[in-house]
Amino acid sequence: MNKFIFVFFTLLLSGCHLGDPRPKSYPAKAVVVANNVCILAPVAGREFLSGMEIISIVDRENHKRDMLIANSDTPIELSPSKCIPVLGYKFAAGKYYVMTVYAIDADKKRKEITPFARLYKVSFTVSKRESDESAGRKVMSLTVDNESE
C-alpha cells in the first residue's frame, strides 16, 4: 500500500496527467482565389471559427500581431473545401505571414469532451507578379512557406 501511495504522489507532483486538454495543431494551406488570400484547413466534423491570430513580418525589427475574434452571435461554420473567412483582414504584398486559426467543435464543447478546439497553422509570403502589373492589373501571387510549425 505504501508503494502505491508513493507512486501516486510521485506522478501527481511530476505534473503527469492523462488527457491533455490543449488543442492539437494541424497544418493549413494558403492559396490565392479571385485575387484574395484563401486559407484552407482539414476541418473535421462541425467546427466553427472562434478567432485567428495573424502575425505580419517585414523584417526582424518590424512585425505586427493581430488577434481577430469571430462574432459569437453569428457562428461561422468551417468547411475543408471553402476558404476560411479572414474577418476583414487585408494582406499586403511584400510581407511574411504566420497565421493560426482557432476552431471549436460545438458538439464536443457541449458534451465537455476535451480537447474541443483545434488549431490550424500556416505561414506564407504575399507577392505581386510584375507581368500582371504592366497590364494595369494588380494580381497577387502567393508563395507558401514550406516550414512546419
N, C-alpha and C positions, 0 to 999 in steps of 0.2 A: 504494500500500500504506500509506503514511504517513497518507493521508486516512482510510482505513478504520479504522486504529488510533485516530486522533484521534476520529472519530465514535463508535466503540465505547466508548472510555473516557469520553467526554462523557456518553453515555447511562448508563453504569454509575455515574458519580458523581452524576448528576442524580436518581437514585432511580427512574428509569423502569424498569418491569419488565412483563413480559407475564403474563397470567393472575392477576388479583387473587385471593388466597386467602381474603379476608374474606367472610363470609356476606352474602348480599343480604337486604334488609329488605322485607317485604311487609305491607300493611295487613290487620288482622284486624277482626272485628266483635264488638261486645258486645251481648247481648240478655238478657232475663230468661226463664228456663224453670223452671217449677214452683217459683217464688219464690226462685230462685237465679240468680246471675250466670253466664252462659254465654258463653264465648269461642269464636267460630267462625273458622277460618282456611282460606285457599285452599291446602290441603295438596296437594302433587303427588307422586305415587309412594308408596313405602313409607317414610314418615317416622315417627320415634319421638321422644317427648318426652325431652329432655335436662334441661331445667330451665326456670325462669322467674324474672324479676325483677319485683317489684311495688313501685311507689313510691306511697304514700298521702300525700295532701296535704290538710291542713285549711286552712292559710293560709301566707303566705310564711315564717313562722318555724317552723311545725310540720309536719314531714314525716318519713316513715319509709321506709326502703328494706329490703325483704325479698328474699333470694335463696332460692329453693326448688329443690332438686335432686331429680330423679326417681331412684328406686331402679334401678340398672343390672341387678340380679338379675331383675327382672320388668319388661321393657321395655313401655312403653305406646305402642301404635301409634295414630297420629293419623288422623283422617278429616275431610274437608271438611264432612260432614253431621252430625257429632257434636260435642258440647261438649268442649273441651279440659279435662281434669281440672285443678283448681286446687290439688291436693295438700293439701287440708285448710285452705286459707286462708279466713278469714272476712272478707267485705266488710262495711263498716259504712256506714249512711246518713249523708249529710252530708259525705262525703269525695270528693275527686277522685283518680282512679287513673290511673297510667301503667303499662302492663303490656307486657313483652317476653317472648315465648315462644321458647325455643331448641329447634329441631328438628334431628334428624340423619337423613340418608338413609344407612342402614346399608350398602346396596349400593355407593354412591359412596365411602363411607369405606373399605370393604374393598378396592375397586379403586383406592384412592388418587387419586380424582378430586376436584379442588378447584374451587369450594368444595363441601364435602359437607354443610354445615349451612345452615339458613335461619332467619331471624328473623321473627317475626310481632308487630307492634306495634299497640296500641290504647290510647286514652285515653277515660275516661268518668267520669261522676259518678253516684253511687248516691243515690237519694232515696226517701222513703216517701210514698205517696199518703194524704192526710188522710181521704178518704172511706172508705177501707178500714179505717183505724184506728178510726173511730167504730163500725164494725160488729164490733169486737172482734178483727179480724184484722190482722196486720202483713204487708202485701204491699209488696214493693219495686217501684218503677218505676225504670227505668234511663234516664238521659239520656246519649246518646252524644255525645261531643265530636267535632265535625267538623274539627278542626285536623289537618293532616297533619304527620307527624313527619319 
